[in-house]
């Protein structure tokens, strides 16, 4: 599929077997340091990795938030900002010349030599290293201040080439240069410079270490930042408050478990360093990833008790935590508290609140907030529009989502990479790969740079569609483009492979994550739980849940959602009912996600009363159903031929602006395939084609079944040919439908011809294939012909399992004699 879709990306010398890469002109190079040794595996996951199961089981982008600059704090040790007062007159003249005049390499050489000679002349035959060092530091800082980064690096390199460089260049100028390299994205160069100086015995101070940590963090290389921090402490270099604040920010981005974050803060306090307001704000932000709203509230109270007044950043961070935790009531209370204390809500405040509503499928409420924001004179930004777009997309309201996108463009607000990621997700999840490819092209046209979320979104999309080879291909391309997989990528891969039915491969990814030194977070556990759930492995799921409760992580709504799926797929209906009662009685929080999952699993288990009960509970709690929930209702009504009920759901979807998905149409096709109005199945097939939705094998099989069931074999064969022409390979269900239909009409020669055809085309018959033939022989009182068919079966199918003939003969004797 990846080859056929001509995915655009330019990489040097790709191997002949690779598919075309994705994103041209954005090649990056990352040279990560060796990963730390992997942490020990938890018992149940170790068991799964070392003893994998023999049976195989059958993602809105995170929006970046405006945030305070990393490292900003009240630390008295913070290096002072650049100013002229430390420059000599000659140094100031050189700096002004470099800032105001075009760069001339020969002139630079002359100017810097003049500066050295000046200091030599003033202090006799020797150079005053202290005064020259101060000039070099001030010039490099001044050039950096004026964003003349390349020129600042050139000046540094000029002095670095001198024999006496180690006497001229101070640790402070090294810290400034490392910071500059980080700002221009040259983290590997910064690390190389740092390591070479360290190897040469150059005295590197806390600011050099902190600058390298910040450079790594600012460029998303979080594991390297942690590695530098560890090295710094191991070598006895005492971190400052800035250092701790930066590394806390990194821990938050990595999704580090809360107990480790708390341990770091306690360790900081033990060294005599007290947290400042930035520390507390960072700690609240760290609670976002795990939806740790209780912990965030505790930090908020501790901050006030320590004498720090919450500021706008504090309130916005707390709002964001409640938003991500889907605690809309608490978020509104924070907003009131914020206004009461004199901080008027900003665009960030409203975006966080809108995100909270959108995550729960309350898109209309989110839109109302946008209206309120505009009335207060706050202009929506790209995050506002992307949040609303993602909310409508998640609910399945594609037309509303595209209206938001069009409004954004018409208002002059340019989409950013988050917007494009949301578009990729929408089109990909709907199977509209041509439109998805157009978005990838538009990313290049708009000169946006694909980020790690872009790659993770592609992995998730292909996994959602069961395209395991494309998942592997995208992952290879991602690494070749220079992106180092972090926890989110590994978690996405686990989910993707498990959706493709590759449970063992999903567990291999988990093992690779451990070996890369990436500590699992709650999303990792949830991804593994989802993989177990698809295989119905409920006992292992319960063990992981117990481990999480015993101190690793607090189970969340996705944890319980996976457990519900595990019970349903494992046919553990009593356990399913028991867990549902805990949810209804609020022993487990009746979260929107959990209630929607109940609707889905009860529908899949064909439990009508329970499905309707769960749907009513969802509505009673004030949550809006999404397209998946409505499809589940449509499916169970369709299977039971409850056409009026199904029509009510369909009417509700149309009135509320939901965009029917392929699953919606497949359910409708199946419902009509069982009715006398079976021709409507093909009508819906044509409708989805007209809408640009590509039918899948279920679509074609359903229409074939509709015609075969009523003996319309010519029409069924026509659909079969159309299916083959569309490059969708018939499966055993397709062929079995024809076999059973021919056998039912006593056309056994034709039925056997279908079996021969399927074998010749690489589709292996199963027990149902032969059961339908011998059963219809029996129903037509032609048992002897059935026995003869069985006795000659090996001539037809040389690969039938041993004992299959005996099984079929027993079936004829026991069922039809």
GUNU-412651 format. One record per residue (C-alpha): y, x, z. Coordinates in steps of 0.2 Angstrom, whole numbers, plus 5000, padded with zeros to 4 digits. Layout:
residues N
YXZ ...
END
This chain:
residues 817
500050005000 501250145004 500950224987 501250054978 502850014987 503650174982 504350214999 505850324996 506050495005 506350675000 505350815008 505150985002 503451024994 502450874999 500550884998 499850804982 498850674992 500350615002 501250454999 503150454994 504150485010 505450355016 507250425019 508050545007 509350665011 509150655030 507950795033 507950865051 507051005058 506451005076 505551155084 505051085101 504551205114 502651205119 502351045129 501851055148 500051025153 499550845152 499550745168 497950685175 497250515167 497050365178 495250325181 495050165170 495950245155 494950405158 493450305157 494050215141 494450385133 492850475138 491650325135 492450225122 491850045119 490650025105 491449865099 493149865090 494449735095 494849605081 504049745094 507049675094 507549855092 508349925107 510249915105 511150065111 512550035123 514250115125 514050235139 514950365149 514850545143 513350635149 513750745164 515450675168 515550675187 516650725202 515750885204 516951015210 515951155202 516251075185 516951205172 518851175170 519451105153 520151225140 522051275141 523151405135 523551485152 522151605153 522551675135 523451835133 524951825121 523951915107 522451795110 523551645109 524251705093 522451725086 521951555092 523451475084 523151565068 521351515067 521751325071 523251315059 522751425044 521251415032 519751525037 519851705030 518351815035 519251975032 520751915041 519651865056 518852035057 520552115057 521251995071 519752015082 519752205080 521652205084 521252105100 519952235106 521152375102 522552295111 521552285127 520952465124 522852525122 523452435138 522052505149 521952685142 520352735133 519252605141 519352415137 519752295151 518152195149 518752055161 520352025152 519452035135 518151915141 519351785147 520251795130 518551775121 518051625132 519751545129 519751565110 517951495109 518351345120 520051315111 519151315094 517851195102 519251085109 519951075091 518251035084 518251205074 516451225079 515851335065 517351445068 517051455087 515251505083 515851635070 516951715084 515551725096 514351805083 515651935079 515751995097 513851975099 513552105085 514552235095 513552365105 514552325121 514352135118 513452115135 515052175144 516252065134 515251905133 515151805150 513951675155 515351545153 515651585135 513751565132 513751395141 515151345129 514251405113 512651315118 513651155121 514451175104 512751205096 512151045105 513650945098 513250995080 511350955082 510751135082 509751125097 508451245091 509751375088 510451345106 508651365113 508351525103 510051605109 509751555127 507951625127 508451795118 509851825131 508651785145 507351905138 508752035137 509152015155 510751935152 511351845168 511351665164 512151545176 511951365181 513251305167 512251395154 510651305160 511551135161 512351155144 510651185136 509851035146 511350925140 511150985122 509250935122 509650775130 511050725118 509950755103 508450655110 507350805115 507050745132 505450835136 506350995132 507750955143 506550925157 505651085153 507251185154 507651095171 506051155178 506251325172 507951335180 507351285197 505751395196 506951545193 508051505208 509551445199 510251305210 510751145200 512451065202 512850885203 513150885184 511450955181 510550815192 511650685183 511150745166 509250755171 509350585179 510050515163 508550595154 507250525166 508050355162 507850375143 506050445145 505550295155 505050405170 504250305184 505450245197 504550335211 504850505202 506650465199 506950425218 506050585222 507250685212 508750605220 507950635237 507750815233 509550825227 510150765244 508950885253 509951025245 511550965251 512150875235 512750705238 512650575224 514350525216 514850365207 514150425191 512450465199 512350285205 512850215188 511550325180 510150265193 510550085189 510450125170 508750205173 508150035179 508449955162 506850015153 505649945166 506649795169 506849845188 508149725193 507649725211 507849915212 509449905202 510149785215 509649905229 510550055221 512049935219 512049905237 511750085242 513250135231 514450015240 513750075257 514050255252 515950215250 515950205231 516850055223 515849985208 516850005192 516649935175 515250045170 514249995186 514449805182 514049825164 512449935168 511949805181 512249665168 511149765156 509749775168 509749595172 509849555153 508349665149 507449585163 507849405156 508749365173 510149265165 510649175182 510849345191 511749415176 513049275176 513249305195 513649485191 514949435178 515749325191 515749465204 516449575191 517949465187 518249425206 518449615208 519749635195 518649695180 518749585165 517149575155 517149685140 516249685124 514849775132 514749645146 514549505133 513349595123 512249625138 512249435142 511949385124 510449505124 509749415140 509849245131 509249315115 507749395123 507149225130 507449135113 509049055119 509949095103 511148955103 511648995121 511949175115 513049115101 514049005113 514349165123 515049245107 516149105104 516849115122 517049305119 518149275104 519149145113 519549275126 520249385112 518749505111 518149545093 516249545091 515649725086 514049775077 513049765093 513549585095 513049535078 511449635079 510949555096 511249385088 510249425073 508749495083 508749345094 508649225079 507349335070 506249335086 506349145087 505849135069 507549065063 507749185048 509049075039 510149085055 509849265056 510449295039 511949195042 512449305056 512149455045 513249385031 514649335044 514549515051 514849585033 516149465029 517149505045 517249685039 515949745053 514849875045 512949865049 512250015059 510550085060 510049955073 510549815061 509449895048 508049915060 508149735064 508149685045 506649795042 505749715057 506049535050 505549565032 504049675037 503349545050 503549415037 502549515024 504049535013 503849715009 504949714993 506449655004 505949785017 506049925004 507749864998 508349885016 507750055017 508650095001 510250015008 510150125023 510350275011 511750185001 512750155018 512450335023 511650285039 510350405046 508650335051 508250365069 506650365079 506750175081 506750155062 505050255061 504350155076 504849995068 503950035052 502350085062 502449915071 502649825055 501149895047 500149875062 500649695064 500049675046 498349765049 498749905037 498050055047 498150185033 499950145031 500150165050 499450345048 500450385033 502150335041 501650435057 501350585046 502950565037 503850545053 503250715059 503650795043 505450725044 505550825060 505550685073 504550735088 503550585094 504050525111 503350385123 503950245112 503150305097 501450335105 501550165113 501950085096 500450175088 499250115102 499849935098 499749965079 498050035079 497349895091 498149765080 497149845065 495549825075 495450015078 495250015097 494450195097 495950265087 497150175099 496350265113 496350435104 498250405102 498350375121 497350535124 498550635112 500050565122 499350635138 498950805129 500750815123 501350795141 502050625139 501850525155 501250345152 502450205157 502250025160 502449995141 500950115139 499850025151 500349855142 499949935125 498249985131 498049815139 498449725123 497149835114 495849785127 496349605126 496049595107 494249645111 494049525125 493749665137 494349565152 493449675165 494349835160 495949735159 495749685177 495449865183 497049925174 497949775182 497249835199 497850015196 499549955192 499649855207 499049995218 500650095215 500850155197 501850015190 502349835194 501549715182 502749625171 502649475160 501849565146 500549635158 500049455162 500149405144 498849535139 497749475153 497849295147 497349355129 495849455137 495249305146 495349195130 494549325118 493249355131 492849165132 493249175151 493948995151 493848975170 494849135173 496049075160 496248915169 496449005186 497749125180 498748975172 498748885189 499549035197 500849035184 501248855185 501348865204 502549015203 501349135212 501549235196 503349205189 503249075175 504149185163 504549125145 503349255138 501949205149 502149015146 502249045127 500649155128 499749015137 500148895123 499449025111 497849065120 497448885124 497748835106 496548975100 495248915113 495448745105 495948665122 497148525117 497648455134 497948635141 498948675126 500048525127 500248555146 500848735143 502048675130 502748545141 502948675155 503848795143 505148655139 505248595157 505848765162 507248765149 506448895137 506548875119 504948895109 504849025096 503949015079 502349085086 502248945099 502648805087 501348875075 500048875089 500448685092 500348655073 498748745072 497848645086 498448475079 497948525061 496248575066 496048405075 496748315060 498148245071 499348235056 500648135065 500848255079 500848405067 502248315057 503248295073 503148485076 503548515058 505048405059 505648485075 505548655066 506548595052 507848515063 508048665074 508248785060 506548885062 505948965046 504148925042 503049085042 501449115032 500449055048 501448895047 500948865029 499148915032 498948795046 499648655035 498448705021 496948695033 497448525040 497548455023 495948545017 495048425029 495848265023 495748155008 497448225003 496648395000 497648434985 499148464996 498348635001 498748704984 500448624984 500948725000 500148874992 501448854977 502848824989 502548994999 502549084982 504149004977 504949064993 504349244990 503049245004 501449334998 499949225002 498549315012 496649295011 496749155023 497849055012 496749074997 495149045006 495848885014 496348814996 494548864990 493748775004 494848625001 494248614983 492448664987 492248535001 492648394988 491548474975 493048524964 492148694959 493248714943 494848714953 494048824967 493548954954 495348944947 496048994964 494749124966 495249204949 497049194954 496649274971 495749424962 497249444950 498449464965 497449614971 496749524986 494849564988 493749404992 492849425008 491149355015 492049195020 492649165002 490949194994 490049095008 491148945004 490548944986 488748974991 488748825003 489648714991 488348744977 486848734988 487548564995 487448494977 485748564975 486448694963 485348834970 485348944954 487248944955 487248984974 486049134971 487149194957 488649194969 487649304981 487149424967 488949434962 489649464979 488349604982 488749684965 490549684970 490349774987 490349624999 488849615010 488049445014 487949395032 486749275041 487849125037 487649165018 485749145019 485749005032 486748895021 485548915007 483948885017 484748745026 485148645010 483448675004 482848585020 484148445019 483548415001 481748415006 481348564996 480648675010 479348754999 480748814987 481648885002 480148985008 479949054990 481849104990 481549195007 479949285000 480949354985 482549384995 482249574996 482349584977 484049504978 484749604992 483849774995 484949805010 484549655021 484149695039 482349715044 481649555051 482849445041 481549365031 480549315047 482149245055 482449135040 480649075039 480649025057 482248935054 481448835040 479948795051 480848755066 482248655059 481548575043 479648555045 
END
